Amino acid sequence: MFRGFNRILIATAAALAALPASADVYKCVDADGHVTYTNDKSRARGCKLLSSEMPVSSVPGPAATQPKPAAPSGGFPSVSGDQQKARDGERRRILEAELDTETKNLEAARKALTEGEAVRLGDERNYQKYLDRIQGLKDNVALHERNVDALRKEISKLP
């Protein structure tokens, strides 16, 4: 019983959706020459009624494409080879210093984890508190390991 009713309901909804919607559409031009379209009769004073024979699409057109920037011209500033080598050397020095610092932080985090696993604090009678503290230490070690890996990868990309 309900299956037949559902089919009729779906068929009716599909038929209604397929019917074209129609309304009077007015073209309005203001004093500055800007064109607007409306179907609101109260705002359409002094506007021209578009022919109902000519369908008006309410679907927006394709988005306007942005012009691509022009290729760099001969006057575009460039960097000399020596200057680029100096920049690359400075970048390598900074990354290696960061790697050294991060490696030391990783060693300290691993030491803190080892010491933390060996000791159970007095307020950790509940085993979950201990596990939560240890998980925080493990997360800190993992963070420093990812940082070290990222810095090594970045250094390996340098010329």
C-alpha positions in Angstrom: 0.0 0.0 0.0 2.7 2.5 1.0 4.9 1.5 -2.0 2.3 2.6 -4.5 1.7 5.8 -2.6 5.4 6.5 -2.5 5.7 6.0 -6.2 2.8 8.4 -6.9 4.4 10.9 -4.6 7.7 10.7 -6.3 6.2 10.9 -9.7 4.2 14.0 -8.8 7.3 15.7 -7.3 9.3 14.9 -10.4 6.5 16.3 -12.7 6.3 19.5 -10.6 10.1 20.0 -10.7 10.1 19.7 -14.5 7.5 22.5 -14.9 9.2 25.8 -16.0 8.8 28.6 -13.5 7.6 31.9 -15.0 7.4 35.4 -13.7 7.4 38.8 -15.3 10.9 40.1 -15.6 11.8 43.8 -15.8 15.0 45.4 -17.1 15.9 48.5 -15.3 18.6 51.0 -16.2 19.6 53.6 -13.6 21.0 57.1 -14.2 24.6 55.8 -14.3 23.7 53.2 -17.0 23.9 50.2 -14.7 21.5 47.5 -15.8 19.6 45.3 -13.3 16.8 42.8 -13.7 14.0 42.2 -11.3 10.7 40.4 -10.9 9.6 42.7 -8.1 6.8 44.9 -9.5 7.2 47.4 -6.7 10.8 48.1 -7.7 10.1 48.0 -11.4 8.7 51.5 -11.8 10.1 53.0 -15.0 11.5 49.7 -16.0 10.8 47.8 -19.2 8.9 44.5 -19.1 10.8 41.9 -21.1 8.8 39.9 -23.5 7.4 36.7 -21.9 8.0 35.1 -25.3 11.7 35.4 -24.9 12.9 33.2 -22.0 15.3 34.8 -19.5 17.9 32.5 -18.0 18.5 32.8 -14.3 21.5 30.6 -14.4 24.7 32.6 -13.9 27.2 32.5 -16.8 30.7 31.1 -16.5 33.1 33.0 -14.2 35.3 35.6 -15.8 38.8 34.3 -16.2 41.6 36.4 -14.8 44.3 37.5 -17.2 47.5 35.6 -16.8 50.5 37.7 -15.8 52.9 38.5 -18.6 56.2 36.7 -18.8 59.0 38.5 -17.0 60.6 41.1 -19.3 64.2 41.8 -19.7 64.0 44.5 -17.0 62.9 42.0 -14.3 65.4 42.1 -11.5 67.6 39.0 -11.3 70.1 37.8 -8.9 73.7 37.1 -9.8 75.1 33.6 -9.4 77.5 34.7 -6.6 74.7 36.4 -4.8 72.5 33.3 -5.1 75.3 31.1 -3.8 75.7 33.4 -0.8 71.9 33.2 -0.1 72.0 29.4 -0.4 75.0 29.2 1.9 73.2 31.4 4.5 70.1 29.3 4.2 72.1 26.1 4.7 73.8 27.6 7.8 70.5 28.6 9.3 68.9 25.2 8.6 71.9 23.3 10.0 71.8 25.5 13.2 68.1 24.7 13.5 68.8 21.0 13.0 71.5 21.1 15.7 69.1 22.7 18.1 66.2 20.3 17.2 68.5 17.3 17.6 69.5 18.5 21.1 65.8 19.0 21.9 65.0 15.5 20.7 67.8 14.0 22.9 66.4 15.9 25.9 62.8 14.7 25.1 64.0 11.1 24.8 65.8 11.4 28.1 62.7 12.9 29.8 60.6 10.0 28.4 63.1 7.4 29.7 63.2 9.0 33.1 59.4 9.5 33.2 58.7 5.9 32.4 60.9 4.7 35.2 59.2 6.9 37.9 55.6 6.9 39.0 54.7 10.1 40.7 52.8 10.2 44.1 49.6 11.7 42.7 49.5 9.0 40.0 47.7 6.3 42.1 45.3 6.0 39.2 47.3 4.3 36.4 45.5 6.4 33.7 47.2 9.5 35.1 50.6 7.8 34.6 49.7 6.8 31.1 48.5 10.3 30.2 51.8 11.8 31.4 53.8 9.3 29.5 51.8 9.8 26.3 52.5 13.6 26.6 56.2 12.7 26.7 55.9 10.4 23.8 54.1 13.0 21.8 56.9 15.5 22.5 59.5 13.0 21.3 57.5 12.4 18.1 57.2 16.1 17.5 61.0 16.6 17.7 61.6 13.5 15.4 59.3 15.0 12.8 61.1 18.3 13.0 64.5 16.7 12.6 63.3 14.7 9.6 61.8 17.8 8.0 65.0 19.8 8.5 67.1 17.0 7.0 64.8 16.8 4.0 65.0 20.5 3.5 68.8 20.5 3.7 69.0 17.6 1.2 67.1 19.8 -1.3 69.8 22.5 -1.2 72.3 22.7 -4.1 
